[in-house]
Amino acid sequence: MRVDEFDFDLPDEHIALRPLVRREAAKLLHVSPQDKNSLRDHQISELSCLLRPGDALVFNDTKVIPARLYGRRVGRGGTTPKIEVSLHQRRSDNSWLAFAKPGRKLRIGDELQFGAAGDACYAGTLNAQVGNKGEGGEISLEFELTGSFLDEAIAKHGVMPLPPYIAKQRAPDARDERDYQTIFARNDGAVAAPTAGLHFTEEIVQSLKAREISSHFLTLHVGAGTFLPVKVEDTANHAMHSEWGEISPATASALNQVKAQGNRIICVGTTTLRMIETAALPDGTLKPSTGLTDIFITPGYKFKAVDGLITNFHLPRSTLFMLVSAFSGLERMQKAYAHAVANDYRFYSYGDACFLER
C-alpha cells in the first residue's frame, strides 16, 4: 500500500506534552466492529464496563531506562566536539546500538565520553568506542563497563528519552521519571514507554479484577526505532526495526487456556500485540518465545490470536497507525481519528486512548 494513504492532519495543540494528573480521566474512544459509524466516547475509568468477564488483558512489563546520553568525542584532531546518543537496542553485556547526533563525522574506533548534561568536565565519565556505523546516524557502542556496572553507569549519566515530538517542545524533567513509566514496569531495557499502559492505575486494575478480567504479562523492550519515519512510498519497501521480546511458558499457557474457554485476548498497546502475533501459530495457539521480532503489520495481515487492542493515538504515516488500520480497517480508523480531533482528544504518548475490537 502507498504510505500516503496513512497520512492525516493533526493540529499541534492536540499533542499532549504531559499526562493528565488523574490517569483514569483520560478519554477512551470505543471503536466497535458492529458498523463503520460505531464510535463511542468514554473514559479510561469506564474500561471494565466495556470488557467481558473472562477477558484477558495482556500488558508489557518492560521498564524504560534513561537511554539518552550526552558527551564528547575525544582523542582525535585535538578537538572534543559534543555528541548526543540515544541507545535503542542492547547487543551484549557491554554493547548497544544507538542513534548519534551528529553522527556523520564519527569514525569507527572513535572514543566517546559521556557525563551529565551541562557538566563541562564530565567527571566520572562513562567511556565507549564506536564499533560500527550504519545508516541514519546509527552506530554501535562498545562500552568499557559491562553487565550491571554498565547499567548503573547509564542510570547515573543518562536522561529519560522522551519522544521527539515532546522533546522538541520541552526538556525532560523529574516528573517524566515517574510519568513515562507504567506501574507494571519491572524489566529494564526499553528506550520508549509502552504508552497504552500509562493509563492504568492500581484502582483500575482492581476494578478489572472485580469484573473477573485477568491480567497477564510479557516483555517487549521498545526501541527508538518506533519513532523513525517511514521514508519509502510503498509499505512493501519499508524495513521494520527489530526489538527484543519474551513470552514465558506460563503466560503462553494461561492465554491458550483463555482462548480454549472461548474468551478474548485484549492487548494493552501495539508492542504487546506485536509480541503476541509474533509468538502465535497459524491456529492462534501461543508458544513461548524469546528473541528479536521485526513483525510489520499492515492492512491485509491475518491476525491469529488477538481479539482486542487498547492503544493511544499514533503519528500519521507511522507503522503504528498502519497496525491499527490493519486491525480495525483503514476507513474506520480514519473516521475514528477525525472524530478524536473534532472532540479534543489528546494524541501520542501522553495522550488519550482508544479501544478497538476486531
C-alpha positions as CSV (number, residue, x, y, z in Angstrom):
1,M,0.0,0.0,0.0
2,R,1.0,3.6,-0.5
3,V,2.3,5.2,2.7
4,D,0.5,8.5,1.9
5,E,-2.8,6.6,2.5
6,F,-1.9,6.6,6.2
7,D,-1.4,10.4,6.3
8,F,-3.7,12.8,8.2
9,D,-3.5,16.4,9.5
10,L,-3.1,16.9,13.3
11,P,-3.1,20.4,14.8
12,D,-0.1,20.8,17.2
13,E,-2.5,21.7,20.1
14,H,-3.7,18.0,20.1
15,I,-0.2,16.7,21.0
16,A,-0.1,16.0,24.8
17,L,3.1,17.3,26.5
18,R,2.1,15.9,29.9
19,P,-0.3,13.1,31.0
20,L,-3.4,14.0,32.9
21,V,-2.8,14.1,36.7
22,R,-5.8,11.7,37.1
23,R,-4.9,8.9,34.7
24,E,-8.4,7.4,34.9
25,A,-9.8,10.7,33.5
26,A,-8.2,10.2,30.1
27,K,-10.6,9.8,27.2
28,L,-11.2,6.4,25.7
29,L,-12.8,6.1,22.3
30,H,-14.6,2.8,21.8
31,V,-14.3,1.7,18.1
32,S,-16.8,-1.1,17.7
33,P,-16.7,-3.5,14.8
34,Q,-20.5,-3.5,14.5
35,D,-20.7,-0.8,11.9
36,K,-18.4,1.9,10.4
37,N,-20.2,4.7,12.4
38,S,-19.9,3.0,15.8
39,L,-17.7,5.4,17.8
40,R,-18.5,6.0,21.4
41,D,-16.7,8.4,23.9
42,H,-15.8,7.0,27.3
43,Q,-13.1,7.5,29.9
44,I,-10.4,5.0,31.0
45,S,-12.2,4.7,34.3
46,E,-15.1,3.0,32.4
47,L,-12.9,0.4,30.7
48,S,-14.0,-2.5,32.9
49,C,-17.6,-1.9,31.8
50,L,-16.6,-2.2,28.2
51,L,-14.9,-5.6,28.7
52,R,-16.5,-9.0,29.4
53,P,-15.9,-11.3,32.4
54,G,-13.3,-13.8,31.2
55,D,-11.5,-11.4,29.0
56,A,-7.7,-11.4,29.4
57,L,-5.7,-8.2,29.3
58,V,-2.0,-8.5,28.3
59,F,0.5,-5.9,29.5
60,N,4.1,-5.1,28.5
61,D,6.2,-5.1,31.7
62,T,9.3,-3.5,30.1
63,K,10.9,-0.7,32.0
64,V,12.2,2.5,30.4
65,I,15.9,3.2,31.1
66,P,17.5,6.7,30.9
67,A,18.8,6.0,27.4
68,R,19.8,9.5,26.2
69,L,23.5,10.2,26.8
70,Y,25.4,13.5,26.4
71,G,29.2,13.6,26.0
72,R,32.1,14.4,23.8
73,R,34.3,12.8,21.2
74,V,37.9,12.7,22.4
75,G,41.4,11.7,21.2
76,R,41.2,12.8,17.6
77,G,42.3,16.1,16.0
78,G,42.8,18.0,19.2
79,T,39.1,18.9,19.5
80,T,36.3,17.5,21.7
81,P,33.0,18.1,19.9
82,K,29.8,17.5,21.7
83,I,27.9,14.3,20.9
84,E,24.4,13.1,21.9
85,V,23.4,9.4,21.6
86,S,20.1,7.6,22.1
87,L,20.6,4.0,23.0
88,H,18.0,1.8,21.3
89,Q,18.9,-1.9,21.4
90,R,21.3,-3.8,23.6
91,R,23.5,-6.3,21.7
92,S,25.6,-7.8,24.5
93,D,26.7,-7.1,28.1
94,N,28.8,-4.2,27.0
95,S,27.4,-3.2,23.6
96,W,24.5,-1.1,22.4
97,L,23.1,0.1,19.1
98,A,22.4,3.8,19.3
99,F,21.5,6.8,17.2
100,A,24.1,9.6,17.3
101,K,23.8,13.3,16.7
102,P,25.8,14.5,15.0
103,G,26.8,11.1,13.6
104,R,28.1,11.9,10.1
105,K,31.6,12.8,11.3
106,L,32.1,9.9,13.7
107,R,34.5,7.2,12.6
108,I,34.8,3.6,13.6
109,G,37.2,3.5,16.6
110,D,36.4,7.0,17.9
111,E,36.4,7.3,21.7
112,L,33.4,8.9,23.3
113,Q,33.0,10.1,26.9
114,F,29.6,10.6,28.5
115,G,28.6,12.5,31.6
116,A,25.8,14.6,32.9
117,A,24.4,17.1,30.5
118,G,26.0,20.5,31.2
119,D,28.9,19.1,33.2
120,A,31.9,20.7,31.5
121,C,34.5,18.4,32.9
122,Y,32.4,15.2,32.6
123,A,33.7,13.9,35.9
124,G,33.2,10.2,36.5
125,T,32.6,9.7,32.8
126,L,31.2,6.6,31.0
127,N,33.5,5.7,28.1
128,A,32.7,3.9,24.9
129,Q,34.2,3.3,21.5
130,V,32.4,3.4,18.1
131,G,32.4,-0.2,16.9
132,N,30.5,0.2,13.7
133,K,28.4,2.7,11.7
134,G,25.1,2.1,10.0
135,E,22.5,4.3,8.1
136,G,20.6,7.3,9.5
137,G,23.1,8.1,12.2
138,E,23.1,4.6,13.8
139,I,26.3,3.4,15.5
140,S,27.3,0.6,17.7
141,L,28.9,1.4,21.0
142,E,31.4,-0.8,22.9
143,F,31.5,0.4,26.5
144,E,34.4,-0.1,28.9
145,L,32.0,-1.3,31.6
146,T,29.9,-4.4,31.3
147,G,26.8,-6.0,32.8
148,S,25.3,-4.4,35.9
149,F,28.2,-2.0,36.2
150,L,27.2,-0.6,32.8
151,D,23.5,-0.5,33.7
152,E,24.4,1.6,36.9
153,A,26.5,4.0,34.8
154,I,23.8,4.5,32.2
155,A,21.3,5.1,35.1
156,K,23.7,7.7,36.5
157,H,24.6,9.6,33.4
158,G,21.5,9.1,31.2
159,V,18.3,11.1,31.0
160,M,14.8,9.9,30.2
161,P,14.4,9.6,26.4
162,L,11.2,11.5,25.7
163,P,9.6,11.0,22.3
164,P,11.0,13.6,19.7
165,Y,7.6,15.3,19.3
166,I,7.7,16.1,23.1
167,A,11.5,16.7,23.4
168,K,11.5,19.4,20.8
169,Q,9.0,21.4,22.8
170,R,10.4,20.9,26.3
171,A,13.2,19.3,28.2
172,P,12.7,16.1,30.3
173,D,12.4,16.7,34.0
174,A,11.9,14.8,37.3
175,R,8.2,14.4,36.6
176,D,8.9,12.3,33.5
177,E,10.9,9.8,35.5
178,R,7.5,8.9,37.1
179,D,5.1,9.8,34.3
180,Y,6.9,7.9,31.5
181,Q,6.8,4.6,33.3
182,T,3.9,2.2,33.7
183,I,3.0,0.7,37.1
184,F,3.9,-2.7,35.7
185,A,7.5,-1.8,34.7
186,R,9.9,-4.3,36.1
187,N,12.3,-5.5,33.3
188,D,14.9,-2.9,32.3
189,G,15.6,-2.4,28.6
190,A,13.1,-0.1,26.8
191,V,14.0,3.2,25.5
192,A,10.4,4.2,24.9
193,A,7.4,3.5,27.1
194,P,4.6,1.1,26.1
195,T,2.3,4.1,26.4
196,A,-1.1,2.4,26.4
197,G,-0.1,1.0,29.8
198,L,0.5,4.5,31.2
199,H,-3.3,4.9,31.7
200,F,-3.5,2.1,34.2
201,T,-3.6,2.7,38.0
202,E,-3.9,0.3,40.8
203,E,-7.6,1.3,41.2
204,I,-8.3,0.4,37.5
205,V,-6.5,-2.9,37.9
206,Q,-8.7,-3.7,40.9
207,S,-11.9,-2.8,39.0
208,L,-10.9,-5.2,36.3
209,K,-10.2,-7.9,38.7
210,A,-13.6,-7.4,40.3
211,R,-15.1,-8.0,36.9
212,E,-13.2,-11.3,36.5
213,I,-10.9,-9.8,33.9
214,S,-7.5,-11.4,34.2
215,S,-4.1,-9.7,33.8
216,H,-1.1,-11.3,32.1
217,F,2.4,-10.0,31.2
218,L,5.0,-10.3,28.6
219,T,8.1,-8.2,27.8
220,L,9.0,-6.3,24.7
221,H,11.8,-3.8,25.0
222,V,10.5,-0.9,22.9
223,G,13.3,0.7,20.8
224,A,13.8,4.2,19.5
225,G,13.0,2.8,16.0
226,T,9.4,3.1,16.9
227,F,9.7,6.8,16.2
228,L,11.6,6.5,12.9
229,P,9.6,7.9,9.9
230,V,8.6,5.7,7.1
231,K,10.7,7.1,4.2
232,V,9.6,4.8,1.4
233,E,6.5,5.4,-0.8
234,D,5.2,1.8,-0.5
235,T,4.8,-0.2,2.7
236,A,6.3,-3.2,0.9
237,N,9.6,-1.5,0.8
238,H,9.9,-0.5,4.5
239,A,12.5,-2.2,6.6
240,M,10.9,-2.7,10.0
241,H,13.1,-2.2,13.1
242,S,13.7,-5.1,15.4
243,E,13.0,-5.3,19.2
244,W,13.7,-7.9,21.8
245,G,10.8,-9.6,23.5
246,E,9.8,-12.6,25.6
247,I,6.6,-14.6,26.3
248,S,7.1,-17.0,29.2
249,P,5.8,-20.6,29.1
250,A,3.4,-19.7,32.0
251,T,2.0,-16.7,30.1
252,A,1.6,-18.6,26.8
253,S,-0.2,-21.5,28.7
254,A,-2.5,-19.1,30.5
255,L,-3.5,-17.3,27.4
256,N,-4.1,-20.5,25.5
257,Q,-6.4,-21.6,28.3
258,V,-8.3,-18.2,27.9
259,K,-8.8,-18.9,24.2
260,A,-9.8,-22.6,24.8
261,Q,-12.6,-21.3,27.1
262,G,-13.9,-19.1,24.4
263,N,-12.7,-15.8,25.9
264,R,-10.9,-12.9,24.4
265,I,-7.3,-11.7,24.4
266,I,-7.1,-7.9,24.7
267,C,-3.6,-6.4,24.2
268,V,-2.7,-3.2,26.0
269,G,-0.6,-1.5,23.5
270,T,0.8,-2.2,20.0
271,T,4.0,-3.6,21.5
272,T,2.1,-6.3,23.3
273,L,0.1,-7.1,20.1
274,R,3.2,-7.4,18.0
275,M,4.8,-9.8,20.5
276,I,1.6,-11.9,20.8
277,E,1.3,-12.2,17.0
278,T,5.0,-13.0,16.7
279,A,4.5,-15.9,19.0
280,A,1.2,-17.1,17.6
281,L,0.9,-20.2,15.5
282,P,-1.4,-20.2,12.5
283,D,-4.2,-21.8,14.6
284,G,-3.9,-19.0,17.2
285,T,-2.1,-21.1,19.7
286,L,0.7,-19.2,21.5
287,K,4.1,-20.7,22.0
288,P,6.7,-19.4,24.5
289,S,9.0,-17.0,22.6
290,T,12.3,-15.2,23.3
291,G,14.3,-13.1,20.9
292,L,14.0,-10.4,18.3
293,T,10.9,-9.5,16.4
294,D,10.6,-7.3,13.4
295,I,7.0,-8.1,12.5
296,F,5.4,-5.4,10.4
297,I,1.6,-5.4,10.4
298,T,-0.3,-3.5,7.6
299,P,-3.8,-3.9,6.2
300,G,-4.2,-7.4,4.8
301,Y,-2.5,-9.1,7.7
302,K,-4.4,-12.0,9.1
303,F,-4.5,-11.8,12.9
304,K,-4.1,-15.1,14.6
305,A,-4.6,-14.6,18.4
306,V,-5.6,-11.0,19.3
307,D,-9.2,-10.1,19.7
308,G,-9.0,-6.5,21.1
309,L,-6.5,-3.7,21.4
310,I,-6.2,-0.7,23.8
311,T,-3.8,1.8,22.3
312,N,-3.1,5.5,22.2
313,F,-3.5,7.7,19.1
314,H,-0.5,7.5,16.8
315,L,1.5,9.6,14.3
316,P,0.5,10.0,10.7
317,R,2.3,7.8,8.2
318,S,3.7,5.7,11.1
319,T,4.0,1.9,11.3
320,L,1.7,2.1,14.4
321,F,-1.1,3.8,12.5
322,M,-0.7,1.2,9.8
323,L,-1.0,-1.5,12.5
324,V,-4.3,-0.2,13.9
325,S,-5.6,0.3,10.4
326,A,-4.8,-3.4,9.8
327,F,-6.7,-4.3,13.0
328,S,-9.9,-2.2,12.5
329,G,-9.8,-1.2,8.9
330,L,-8.2,1.9,7.3
331,E,-11.5,3.7,6.6
332,R,-12.8,3.1,10.2
333,M,-9.6,4.3,11.7
334,Q,-9.6,7.4,9.5
335,K,-13.1,8.2,10.8
336,A,-12.0,7.4,14.4
337,Y,-9.1,9.8,14.2
338,A,-11.2,12.5,12.6
339,H,-13.7,12.1,15.5
340,A,-10.9,12.3,18.0
341,V,-9.6,15.6,16.6
342,A,-13.1,17.0,16.4
343,N,-13.7,16.1,20.1
344,D,-10.4,17.4,21.5
345,Y,-8.7,14.1,22.2
346,R,-5.1,14.3,23.2
347,F,-2.6,12.4,20.9
348,Y,0.6,10.4,21.2
349,S,2.5,9.1,24.2
350,Y,0.9,11.2,27.0
351,G,-2.5,11.4,25.3
352,D,-5.8,9.6,25.3
353,A,-6.6,6.1,24.1
354,C,-9.0,4.0,22.1
355,F,-10.4,0.5,22.5
356,L,-10.5,-1.4,19.2
357,E,-12.4,-4.7,18.8
358,R,-11.6,-6.8,15.8
